[in-house]
Each structure stands twice: as C-alpha cells, then as structure tokens.
C-alpha cells in the first residue's frame, strides 16, 4: 500500500512537472513573439523617422535649387 502511494505521488509529481514545462514553453514562445512584435514596431517607427527626414532633405534640396535658379537669373 505504501509503495502504491509513493508510485502515485511520483506519478502526480511527474505529471505536474510536465504540465509546468509545457506552460513554460508556451510562455517563452509568447514572450519571444512579443519581442519580435516590439522589434517590428521599433523598426516601423525608425522607418517613419527616416522617411520624415528624407522628406525634409528633399524640401531643402528643392529650396536650394530654387535659390540657385534665382541667383542665376540675377546674374
């Protein structure tokens, strides 16, 4: 009887350990997915900033071209 109780206890401990292991893997997977999502959001934010800077650069280049043409017209 005592051996049977010990076997049952071992079985329950192993089952609980397996369930916790699976849960840990699920949580790690979710954490990794969220980290990828954060990285993608950061990348999108960075890309938006680069695009904004490129538009500002284009505006400056256009203004410089306009000023160059104005100078050439005055000469």
Helices and strands as residue ranges (DSSP letters): H 2-74
